[in-house]
């Protein structure tokens, strides 16, 4: 199972770190974890637009997206 995290680093080797401006697509992952508290607010529109489309595609494929809205 491929798991990536955006904004937060986990101690588990199973969860890879993903940068929003990376050339790789989110569709390569089964589970995507977003920590919105740790993602910089100055994301380029081009990057945000691409990722939005990928997130919608992930949901259509029935994959899991986990979003943290505040620090835990």
N, CA, C and O atoms as a MOPAC input file, in Angstrom:
PM7 MOZYME 1SCF
protein

 N      0.84500 1    -1.17200 1     0.00000 1
 C      0.00000 1     0.00000 1     0.00000 1
 C      0.89200 1     1.23700 1     0.00000 1
 O      1.80500 1     1.34200 1     0.81900 1
 N      0.63700 1     2.16500 1    -0.90400 1
 C      1.40200 1     3.40300 1    -1.01100 1
 C      0.70000 1     4.51600 1    -0.24800 1
 O     -0.45700 1     4.83800 1    -0.51900 1
 N      1.41800 1     5.10100 1     0.71400 1
 C      0.86700 1     6.16800 1     1.53900 1
 C      1.81800 1     7.35900 1     1.48000 1
 O      3.03200 1     7.20400 1     1.61200 1
 N      1.25000 1     8.55200 1     1.28000 1
 C      2.08600 1     9.75200 1     1.31800 1
 C      1.47300 1    10.76800 1     2.27400 1
 O      0.26900 1    10.76700 1     2.53500 1
 N      2.33000 1    11.62100 1     2.78000 1
 C      1.90900 1    12.67500 1     3.69900 1
 C      2.37800 1    14.01400 1     3.15200 1
 O      3.51300 1    14.16000 1     2.69900 1
 N      1.47900 1    14.98500 1     3.20600 1
 C      1.80100 1    16.34000 1     2.76600 1
 C      1.66100 1    17.24400 1     3.98100 1
 O      0.56700 1    17.41200 1     4.52100 1
 N      2.77800 1    17.82400 1     4.40300 1
 C      2.75100 1    18.75800 1     5.51800 1
 C      3.20700 1    18.19100 1     6.84200 1
 O      3.58800 1    18.96300 1     7.72200 1
 N      3.19000 1    16.89200 1     7.02800 1
 C      3.58500 1    16.29200 1     8.30400 1
 C      4.47300 1    15.07800 1     8.05300 1
 O      4.24500 1    14.30300 1     7.12400 1
 N      5.47200 1    14.93200 1     8.88600 1
 C      6.36400 1    13.78400 1     8.79800 1
 C      5.97000 1    12.76800 1     9.86200 1
 O      5.78700 1    13.11700 1    11.02800 1
 N      5.84300 1    11.52100 1     9.45400 1
 C      5.50900 1    10.43400 1    10.37300 1
 C      6.74700 1     9.57700 1    10.59600 1
 O      7.61900 1     9.50000 1     9.73100 1
 N      6.82300 1     8.93500 1    11.75100 1
 C      7.99200 1     8.11300 1    12.07300 1
 C      7.98900 1     6.78900 1    11.32800 1
 O      9.02100 1     6.12000 1    11.26400 1
 N      6.86700 1     6.40200 1    10.77100 1
 C      6.76700 1     5.14900 1    10.04700 1
 C      7.40700 1     5.26500 1     8.66800 1
 O      7.18600 1     6.24400 1     7.95500 1
 N      8.19200 1     4.27600 1     8.30000 1
 C      8.82000 1     4.25400 1     6.98200 1
 C      7.79400 1     3.99000 1     5.87700 1
 O      8.08100 1     4.19900 1     4.69800 1
 N      6.61100 1     3.53400 1     6.25500 1
 C      5.56400 1     3.24700 1     5.27200 1
 C      4.90700 1     4.50800 1     4.72500 1
 O      4.25000 1     4.46500 1     3.68500 1
 N      5.08000 1     5.63100 1     5.41900 1
 C      4.46500 1     6.88900 1     5.00600 1
 C      5.54500 1     7.78600 1     4.42300 1
 O      6.42900 1     8.25200 1     5.14200 1
 N      5.47300 1     8.02600 1     3.12600 1
 C      6.45500 1     8.86900 1     2.46600 1
 C      6.05200 1    10.33000 1     2.49300 1
 O      4.86700 1    10.66200 1     2.53100 1
 N      7.04900 1    11.19700 1     2.47200 1
 C      6.81200 1    12.64200 1     2.42700 1
 C      6.59500 1    13.04500 1     0.97400 1
 O      7.30000 1    12.58000 1     0.07900 1
 N      5.61500 1    13.91300 1     0.74900 1
 C      5.29600 1    14.35700 1    -0.60400 1
 C      5.26600 1    15.87400 1    -0.63000 1
 O      4.60300 1    16.50200 1     0.19600 1
 N      5.97700 1    16.45700 1    -1.56800 1
 C      5.97200 1    17.91000 1    -1.74700 1
 C      4.93400 1    18.27000 1    -2.80500 1
 O      4.85500 1    17.61200 1    -3.84200 1
 N      4.14700 1    19.29600 1    -2.55500 1
 C      3.09100 1    19.67100 1    -3.48500 1
 C      3.61200 1    20.05600 1    -4.86900 1
 O      2.90100 1    19.90300 1    -5.86200 1
 N      4.83800 1    20.55000 1    -4.94100 1
 C      5.38200 1    20.93400 1    -6.23500 1
 C      6.17800 1    19.81000 1    -6.90500 1
 O      6.86200 1    20.04200 1    -7.90100 1
 N      6.09000 1    18.59900 1    -6.36200 1
 C      6.78700 1    17.44700 1    -6.94500 1
 C      6.17000 1    17.07300 1    -8.29200 1
 O      4.97000 1    17.26200 1    -8.49400 1
 N      6.96900 1    16.55000 1    -9.20600 1
 C      6.42500 1    16.15500 1   -10.50700 1
 C      5.54700 1    14.90000 1   -10.44000 1
 O      4.74200 1    14.65300 1   -11.33900 1
 N      5.70300 1    14.12900 1    -9.39500 1
 C      4.91700 1    12.90000 1    -9.23000 1
 C      3.45000 1    13.23400 1    -8.95700 1
 O      3.15000 1    14.26400 1    -8.35300 1
 N      2.55400 1    12.38200 1    -9.39000 1
 C      1.12400 1    12.60500 1    -9.19200 1
 C      0.63300 1    11.94400 1    -7.90700 1
 O      1.17600 1    10.93000 1    -7.46800 1
 N     -0.39600 1    12.53100 1    -7.31400 1
 C     -1.00900 1    11.93400 1    -6.12800 1
 C     -1.72000 1    10.62800 1    -6.46800 1
 O     -1.98400 1     9.81600 1    -5.58200 1
 N     -2.02800 1    10.42400 1    -7.73900 1
 C     -2.72500 1     9.20800 1    -8.16600 1
 C     -1.85000 1     7.96300 1    -8.02900 1
 O     -2.33600 1     6.84400 1    -8.19800 1
 N     -0.57000 1     8.14900 1    -7.72500 1
 C      0.33500 1     7.01400 1    -7.48100 1
 C      0.11300 1     6.40500 1    -6.09900 1
 O      0.67300 1     5.35300 1    -5.79200 1
 N     -0.69600 1     7.05300 1    -5.26200 1
 C     -0.85200 1     6.62600 1    -3.87800 1
 C     -2.25100 1     6.09500 1    -3.59200 1
 O     -3.22900 1     6.50500 1    -4.21800 1
 N     -2.32600 1     5.17400 1    -2.63200 1
 C     -3.60200 1     4.61800 1    -2.18600 1
 C     -4.22700 1     5.48500 1    -1.10100 1
 O     -5.44900 1     5.60800 1    -1.01500 1
 N     -3.36500 1     6.09000 1    -0.26700 1
 C     -3.80900 1     6.95700 1     0.82400 1
 C     -2.97400 1     8.23000 1     0.78500 1
 O     -1.74900 1     8.17600 1     0.67100 1
 N     -3.64500 1     9.37600 1     0.87900 1
 C     -2.96200 1    10.66400 1     0.92500 1
 C     -3.37500 1    11.35900 1     2.22400 1
 O     -4.56300 1    11.49800 1     2.51500 1
 N     -2.38000 1    11.79200 1     2.99900 1
 C     -2.61300 1    12.48000 1     4.26600 1
 C     -2.20800 1    13.93700 1     4.09500 1
 O     -1.07100 1    14.22800 1     3.72300 1
 N     -3.12700 1    14.84600 1     4.36300 1
 C     -2.85900 1    16.27900 1     4.32800 1
 C     -2.90400 1    16.81700 1     5.74100 1
 O     -3.83400 1    16.52300 1     6.49200 1
 N     -1.90200 1    17.60700 1     6.10800 1
 C     -1.96200 1    18.35400 1     7.35800 1
 C     -1.99600 1    19.82000 1     6.97800 1
 O     -0.95200 1    20.43600 1     6.76100 1
 N     -3.19400 1    20.38200 1     6.89700 1
 C     -3.36300 1    21.75100 1     6.42200 1
 C     -2.72000 1    22.77600 1     7.34000 1
 O     -2.40000 1    23.87900 1     6.89700 1
 N     -2.52100 1    22.43500 1     8.61600 1
 C     -1.87900 1    23.35200 1     9.54500 1
 C     -0.40200 1    23.55300 1     9.20800 1
 O      0.18200 1    24.57400 1     9.57200 1
 N      0.19800 1    22.60200 1     8.52700 1
 C      1.63100 1    22.66800 1     8.23500 1
 C      1.94600 1    22.93200 1     6.77000 1
 O      3.11900 1    22.99300 1     6.40200 1
 N      0.93800 1    23.09000 1     5.92700 1
 C      1.16700 1    23.38800 1     4.51000 1
 C      1.23300 1    24.90500 1     4.36400 1
 O      0.34400 1    25.61400 1     4.83500 1
 N      2.28800 1    25.40600 1     3.70900 1
 C      2.39900 1    26.86200 1     3.54600 1
 C      1.21900 1    27.43700 1     2.77100 1
 O      0.71500 1    26.80800 1     1.84100 1
 N      0.78500 1    28.62200 1     3.15300 1
 C     -0.35300 1    29.26200 1     2.49300 1
 C     -0.01400 1    29.86600 1     1.14500 1
 O     -0.91600 1    30.28400 1     0.41900 1
 N      1.25100 1    29.92300 1     0.79500 1
 C      1.66200 1    30.56600 1    -0.45200 1
 C      1.90200 1    29.54900 1    -1.56800 1
 O      2.92700 1    29.60200 1    -2.24800 1
 N      0.96300 1    28.62900 1    -1.75700 1
 C      1.08000 1    27.63700 1    -2.81600 1
 C      0.67800 1    28.29500 1    -4.13500 1
 O     -0.35100 1    28.96700 1    -4.20900 1
 N      1.48600 1    28.10200 1    -5.16600 1
 C      1.17800 1    28.66700 1    -6.47000 1
 C     -0.16200 1    28.14900 1    -6.97500 1
 O     -0.53000 1    27.00200 1    -6.72000 1
 N     -0.88600 1    28.99800 1    -7.68900 1
 C     -2.18900 1    28.61600 1    -8.23300 1
 C     -2.06400 1    27.40700 1    -9.15400 1
 O     -2.91100 1    26.51400 1    -9.12400 1
 N     -1.00700 1    27.37200 1    -9.97700 1
 C     -0.79900 1    26.26500 1   -10.92100 1
 C     -0.68700 1    24.93500 1   -10.18100 1
 O     -1.28200 1    23.93800 1   -10.58700 1
 N      0.07200 1    24.93000 1    -9.10200 1
 C      0.26200 1    23.71500 1    -8.30200 1
 C     -1.05100 1    23.33600 1    -7.61300 1
 O     -1.45200 1    22.17300 1    -7.63200 1
 N     -1.70900 1    24.31100 1    -7.01300 1
 C     -2.96000 1    24.04400 1    -6.29900 1
 C     -4.03400 1    23.52300 1    -7.24800 1
 O     -4.78800 1    22.61900 1    -6.89000 1
 N     -4.11000 1    24.07700 1    -8.44100 1
 C     -5.10000 1    23.64700 1    -9.42400 1
 C     -4.85800 1    22.20800 1    -9.85500 1
 O     -5.79700 1    21.41900 1    -9.95900 1
 N     -3.59900 1    21.86700 1   -10.10600 1
 C     -3.25500 1    20.49500 1   -10.50300 1
 C     -3.60700 1    19.51200 1    -9.40000 1
 O     -4.19000 1    18.46000 1    -9.66400 1
 N     -3.25800 1    19.84800 1    -8.16800 1
 C     -3.51900 1    18.94000 1    -7.04500 1
 C     -5.01200 1    18.81100 1    -6.77600 1
 O     -5.47500 1    17.73700 1    -6.39300 1
 N     -5.77100 1    19.88000 1    -6.96900 1
 C     -7.22400 1    19.81900 1    -6.78300 1
 C     -7.82400 1    18.79000 1    -7.73400 1
 O     -8.66100 1    17.98000 1    -7.33600 1
 N     -7.39800 1    18.82700 1    -8.97800 1
 C     -7.88700 1    17.86600 1    -9.97000 1
 C     -7.50700 1    16.44700 1    -9.56700 1
 O     -8.32100 1    15.53100 1    -9.68800 1
 N     -6.28500 1    16.25600 1    -9.09000 1
 C     -5.84300 1    14.93100 1    -8.65700 1
 C     -6.64100 1    14.44200 1    -7.45000 1
 O     -6.96900 1    13.25900 1    -7.36200 1
 N     -6.95400 1    15.34700 1    -6.51800 1
 C     -7.73600 1    14.96600 1    -5.34200 1
 C     -9.13500 1    14.51500 1    -5.75400 1
 O     -9.64200 1    13.51600 1    -5.24500 1
 N     -9.75400 1    15.24300 1    -6.66500 1
 C    -11.07500 1    14.83800 1    -7.16200 1
 C    -11.00800 1    13.47400 1    -7.84200 1
 O    -11.90800 1    12.64900 1    -7.67900 1
 N     -9.94000 1    13.23800 1    -8.60600 1
 C     -9.76200 1    11.93500 1    -9.25700 1
 C     -9.55100 1    10.82300 1    -8.22900 1
 O    -10.06300 1     9.71600 1    -8.40100 1
 N     -8.80300 1    11.10800 1    -7.16500 1
 C     -8.60300 1    10.12000 1    -6.09200 1
 C     -9.93900 1     9.72100 1    -5.48000 1
 O    -10.20200 1     8.54100 1    -5.25000 1
 N    -10.77500 1    10.71200 1    -5.22000 1
 C    -12.08900 1    10.43000 1    -4.63400 1
 C    -12.95700 1     9.61300 1    -5.58400 1
 O    -13.66800 1     8.70900 1    -5.14600 1
 N    -12.90600 1     9.91800 1    -6.86400 1
 C    -13.67000 1     9.15200 1    -7.85400 1
 C    -13.21000 1     7.70300 1    -7.90200 1
 O    -14.00500 1     6.79600 1    -8.15100 1
 N    -11.90900 1     7.48900 1    -7.66200 1
 C    -11.35700 1     6.13500 1    -7.67200 1
 C    -11.61100 1     5.39400 1    -6.36200 1
 O    -11.29300 1     4.21000 1    -6.24900 1
 N    -12.18200 1     6.08000 1    -5.37400 1
 C    -12.48500 1     5.45000 1    -4.09400 1
 C    -11.29300 1     5.32300 1    -3.16400 1
 O    -11.31300 1     4.51200 1    -2.23800 1
 N    -10.26100 1     6.11100 1    -3.39700 1
 C     -9.08700 1     6.06700 1    -2.53100 1
 C     -9.30500 1     6.93100 1    -1.30200 1
 O    -10.26200 1     7.70300 1    -1.24000 1
 N     -8.42100 1     6.80200 1    -0.32700 1
 C     -8.58500 1     7.46200 1     0.96700 1
 C     -7.77700 1     8.74600 1     1.03300 1
 O     -6.59900 1     8.77900 1     0.68000 1
 N     -8.44000 1     9.81200 1     1.49800 1
 C     -7.77900 1    11.08200 1     1.75800 1
 C     -8.08000 1    11.45000 1     3.20000 1
 O     -9.24100 1    11.54600 1     3.59800 1
 N     -7.02600 1    11.65600 1     3.97900 1
 C     -7.16100 1    12.02300 1     5.38400 1
 C     -6.65900 1    13.45100 1     5.54500 1
 O     -5.54600 1    13.76800 1     5.12500 1
 N     -7.46700 1    14.31400 1     6.14900 1
 C     -7.10500 1    15.71800 1     6.28700 1
 C     -7.12300 1    16.10700 1     7.75900 1
 O     -8.12000 1    15.91500 1     8.45600 1
 N     -6.00100 1    16.65900 1     8.22100 1
 C     -5.91500 1    17.24700 1     9.56300 1
 C     -6.06700 1    18.74900 1     9.41100 1
 O     -5.34500 1    19.37200 1     8.63200 1
 N     -7.00000 1    19.33500 1    10.14900 1
 C     -7.26400 1    20.76500 1    10.04700 1
 C     -6.50600 1    21.58100 1    11.08800 1
 O     -6.33100 1    22.78900 1    10.92900 1
 N     -6.05900 1    20.92300 1    12.15000 1
 C     -5.32900 1    21.60900 1    13.20600 1
 C     -4.20200 1    20.70600 1    13.69900 1
 O     -4.21200 1    19.49800 1    13.46200 1
 N     -3.24700 1    21.29500 1    14.37500 1
 C     -2.12200 1    20.53000 1    14.91000 1
 C     -2.61000 1    19.53700 1    15.95100 1
 O     -3.51700 1    19.84400 1    16.72500 1
 N     -2.01600 1    18.35000 1    15.97600 1
 C     -2.40500 1    17.35600 1    16.97400 1
 C     -1.20700 1    16.94100 1    17.79000 1
 O     -1.33000 1    16.10700 1    18.68700 1

